[in-house]
Amino acid sequence: MRTCRGVRRTIVALLVAVAAAVFAPAAHAAGPAPHYLMTAFTNSSESNMYVYDSANAASFALVRANAYTPPSGLIRDPSVMRHTDGYYYLVHTTNWTGDTIGFARSADTVSWTFLRNVTVGLNGATGSTWAPEWFKDSDGSIHVIFSASTTGTAGQFRPYRITATNSALSSWSTPVALGIPANYIDSFVVKTGSTYHNFLKNETTKYIEHATATSLTGPWTFTGTGNWAGWGSGLEGPALTQLADGRWRLYFDNYSGGRYYYADSSNLASFGAKVELAGLSGTARHFTVLREDAGDTTAVPTGNRSLRSANFPDRYVRHRSQLAYIDPLSASSSLADRQSATFTVGAGLAHSGCYSFQSVNQPGYYLRHYNLRLTLQRDDGSAIFKGDATFCGRAGLAGGGTTSFESYNLPGRYLRHYNYEMRLDLRATTSVFASDASFTVTTPLA
């Protein structure tokens, strides 16, 4: 008898554990999820831009090869930033010689539209204009810092800046010298507190050096010269990103050895040893890495769930003909309709701190954004699919215990319904948007 009771207790305990695993709030939600976007040209092509993605700024997966080819010229040294209008903007080197830099933009990081080539009016057709980099100052001003030589590719480069004079980034100031001596190239500038930090290549020694200033146009003090960091020479293309833990990661191209490395610092004054960039070393060239964070500490219940609209509580998120809508549904709806509104909520395909939604009646199919529309598609294992199918929880914009879902790979854009169609839109401050982008995670309809 004691054995039977023990078996029953074990079975009950197992059932309780299973129920807890299915219905308890997710334990893996750990705060904002970092997303690192890289745009690069490669050893195989300086006319096509490749887009990569990473959750840790070290292991990058290819999102799209040949994501952008300009109408003419090159796309060397692509630099990416996100503007206040929600678009991603690209600036790049257009040619080995000349006085132009190129601009493009994208809503989704994988489909890019040519905007314009801007003539900087500095060095004419016989000079060279290379390595433009975005720089957002703490006062909100937006600059492009580039290196220019008046005598072509063999000349004495020095860094200059142009400043956007309108919010559309279509009008720019005349070039202003940064105050760095001649024969320096590839300036990458960040600002911490009141100090500007400039990492740049000394064209004479081929070392990456470090200078600081209290003004963008100097005077600059070189605090790291020669082999100050122990990385050796033959380096170029420095690019910085700040990691989620507050440290800085500096990437650089060891062009003399055909490899790519990074090194980390807590204070921008001293760096650790160089680490080879796994998977991309020897392939990617002179890139930038943009970090954005999605979600907050909101935990979303996992297991089989349904999503009820906050402002149309009789409507649930469901798929029809592989597109997502909010439709009126209830316990009396047909089984097929209720199944189409039931999803297995699990750890995000691209980041375990976020979530993905798998259809219960089409296993292997997930909700993902495609051209900013929410669709149901089969997981093809690609990095772009995993990113598109990952959404991070946020406290509901409409309040009242609701939940909102921010895109992992397009932070700032939220799942919302519009004309009852589910889509991904840039967050607006209106009450309508807040309601349209808020949902109650309920027990499953099926």
Residue, then its C-alpha position, 0 to 999 in steps of 0.5 A: m500500500r505504501t508503494c502505491r501511495g508513493v507512486r501516486r505521489t510521484i505522479v501527482a508531483l510530476l503533473v504539478a511540475v509539468a503544469a508549472a513548467v507550462f503555465a508559470p511565467a518565463a524564467h529566462a526573461a533577463g532584461p533588455a536584449p542586446h542586438y548588434l547589427m554589422t554592415a561590412f564589405t568583404n574580401s570578395s566584393e567592395s561593391n556589395m554590402y553584407v549585413y550580419d547580426s549578433a547577440n553577443a558582439a562576438s559571434f556574428a551570423l550572416v543576415r543577407a549577402n549583397a544586401y545593398t549595391p549602390p547605383s555606381g561606385l564602391i561600398r567600402d567602409p560602410s557605417v550604419m546608424r539609426h536616426t530619430d525617424g526610425y530608419y537606418y542610415l548608411v554612409h560609405t566610401t564611393n570610390w578610390t579617388g574623388d570627393t563624394i561619399g554615399f548615403a542609403r537608408s533602410a527600414d528593416t536593415v536588409s532592404w536598402t534604398f539609395l539616397r544620394n552621393v554628397t560632394v564634400g567639396l574639399n579635394g576634387a576629382t584628383g583627391s581621395t575621400w575615404a572611411p566616412e563614419w557617423f558620429k552623434d554628439s551629446d547635443g543631438s547634432i549628427h556628423v560624418i567624420f571622414s579622411a581626405s587627401t588632396t593628392g590621391t591615394a598616396g597623399q597625406f590623409r587627415p580627418y574632417r567632419i561635415t555636420a547635418t543641417n537638417s533632420a532629413l540628413s540631406s543638407w550638410s555643412t562645409p568640411v571642418a578639419l578635426g585638428i589632427p595632424a596629417n597622415y592619419i586616417d580612419s578616425f572613429v570618434v565616441k564621446t564619454g562624459s565631456t571627453y571625445h575619444n578618437f581611435l585612428k590609424n597612423e599611416t606612417t607607423k601603421y598602428i592604431e592610436h588613441a587621442t582625446a579632446t574636450s572639443l570635436t575639433g581639438p586640440w587633441t592629445f595623443t594618449g596611446t601611440g605606437n604599439w601602446a596596446g600591444w596589438g602590433s602594426g598593420l592595422e586599420g579600420p577601428a570601430l567601437t561599440q559599447l557592450a550591454d555590460g558597459r565595456w567597450r569593444l574595439y574592432f580592427d582590421n589586420y589588413s597586413g595579415g588578412r585577419y580581423y580582431y577585437a579588444d575590450s576595455s572598461n575605460l577606453a584608456s587600456f585594452g585587453a589582448k586582441v581576440e580574433l573574430a571567429g567566423l568572419s576573420g579573413t572575410a569581412r572588412h572595415f565595418t561598424v557594429l551598432r548596438e540596440d536593446a529591445g524589451d525590458t524585464t517583463a516576463v511572458p508566460t510560456g507554453n501554449r498561449s493565446l494573445r487577446s487584444a487590449n482594446f478589442p477584447d473579443r479579438y485574438v491574434r490568429h493566422r489566416s492564409q499565413l497572415a496574422y490578424i486579430d479576429p473575434l474568437s471565443a470558446s464556441s468558435s470552431l476548433a480550427d479557428r481556436q487552434s489558429a489563435t493558439f501559439t507555443v510561446g518559447a525562448g526567442l529563436a535569436h535571443s533566449g531572453c525574448y520570445s518566439f511564437q510557434s503555431v500549434n496546428q502548423p508545427g515548425y511555423y512561427l510568427r515573423h515580420y516580413n516587410l513589416r507585416l506579421t506572417l506565419q512562415r516555416d523556420d528555415g534556420s537562417a539568421i534573418f528568420k530567427g531575428d524576424a521571429t523573435f520579440c521581446g516583452r515589455a510592460g504593456l504600453a496601455g497598462g492594466g497588466t497587458t504586455s507589448f512586444e518589441s521586435y528583437n532585430l528592429p528595436g523601437r518597432y512593436l507588434r500592433h494591429y492596424n485595420y485588424e491586421m497585425r504588423l510591425d510599426l515604429r512606436a508612436t506616443t499616441s494612446v491609440f498606438a499604445s492600445d493597438a500594441s498591447f495584448t493580454v497573454t491568456t490561457p490557450l483557446a485550443 
